[in-house]
Amino acid sequence: MTSQHSSLTPLSTTTAAGPAGGTLYAALGVISFSFSFPGTVWALDGFGPWSAIGVRGVLAAVIALAALLLTRAPLPARADWPALAVVAGGCAVGFPLLTTLALQTSSTANSAVVIGALPMATAAISAVLTRRSPSKVFWAAAGIGAATVVVYTLAQNHGRPTVADLYLFGALLVCAAGYAQGGRLSARMPGWRVIAWGVVLAAPVNLVVSLCALPNEPVHLTAKAVAGMAYIAAVSQFGGFVVWYKGMGLIGVARASQLQLAQPLLTLVWAVLLLGEHFTAAVPLTAAIVLTCIVVTQRARTS
């Protein structure tokens, strides 16, 4: 009788606190990621693109490995390694690589288009993986929100697709896959361990990239470059994922992913404040539509 009570108590507590706590964790992840593009631009002030990609991954792996060793984290189950490989390839290699290359020729505002479409892509991939499709109301609100953000961010570039857009489209696909798989794993494994193992798995690739790029790309350690690199390595590549995956594990991949509809707008704000970029008066209207869609998707039935 005692064992039954002890097993039921944590479950009931999680059920009660899960939605609110999960939304908070996911929102913290979104805020963390919203600084990623400005942070990458700052890092590129002193690092070449390939050096920035490799070094951020190596530094993040050092942090993740230290956390795993200090907590004596057990090795993941054999069945979890394929999903962790997707997390590594999508979130720790593919997304940083493709978005950094895109930011060579694209503004931060235009690059935010990938974030605008990411929630829809994540929810779609998750639905395929879990064979559970969200409700029509959910899809309608998510679609309107994603379309609103995409149209707005494309309008920033006058609707003309560029080579950078191809990089961003690739980044969208690989990151959505990493989010979906990471969210699934976070339902049975602490979220921080999911990204930690993913980052560690990607370390050999990032180490090779660093060793090849650093001798060929001059490094100038300006204050912006150091601050940007520190942020994208410690937060964008690791810390942000800790709270993000925890939130996904508590409220589900589909609902958590829709909170990211606000991320492009936050990124645009940081682009103005930190990078001196400008956007039009359409921002308040876009923000109102997107926030309405977020409220609807959070209330919609997703089972």
C-alpha positions, 0 to 999 in steps of 0.5 A: 500500500505504501509503495502504491501511494509513493508511486502515485504521488509524484504522478499526480503532482506532475499532472497538476503542475505540468502544464504551467511549469512546462509552458514556463520552461519552454518559454524560457527556452524560446527567450534563450534561443531568440538571442542566438542569431544576434549572438552569432552575428557578434561571434562572427565579428572575430571568428570566421564562419567555420571557426564559429561553428566548430568552436561553439560546438566544442565549448558546448561539449566541454560544458555538457561533458562536465555536467554529465560527469559531475552528476554521474549520469548513466549512459542512455539506453541502446534504443535511445541512441538513434534519436540522440544521433538525430538531436546531435545532427540536427541541433548540434551540427546542422542548425548551427552550420546552416544558420551561420552560413546564412548569416554571412549574406542575410540579415538577422531579420530575414534569417528569423524566417526559419524560426517562423516556420519551425513550430509547424515543422516540429509539430508535423514531424512529431505527429508523424513520429508519434502517430498522434495528430493535433486537433484541427483548431490547433493546426489552423491556429498554428498555420495562421501564426506560422504564415503570419511570421513567414510573410512578415519576415519575407517582406523584410527582404521584399519577398526575394528568395536568396541562397541564404534562404536555402540554408535556412530551409535546410536548417529548418528541417534538421532542427525540427527533426532534432526538436521532435526527437529530443522532445520525445526523449525528454518524456522519459529522460531528463531534458538536460541529459538529452541535449548533453548527450547530443552535444557530446555525440557531435563533439568529434565533428565540431572538433575536426571543423575547428582544427581545420578552420582555425588555422585558415580563418584569422581570429580577432578576439573582440569583446563582441566576438567573445561575448557572442561565442560565449552565449551561443556555446553556453546558452544557444547550444546547451543551456537553452535546450535544457529548459526547452526540452524539459518544457517539451517533456512536460507539455508535449512537443506540439504545444511547446513548439508553438511557443516558438512563434514568438521567437522571430519577433523577439529576435527582431527586437534584439536585432534593433537593440543590439545590432542596430537593424530596423523594422517597419510598423507592421511589428505590433500587428504581427505580434498581436496575431502571433500571440493570439495564435499561441493562446489558441494552440495552448488551449487546443486539444492535442490528443 
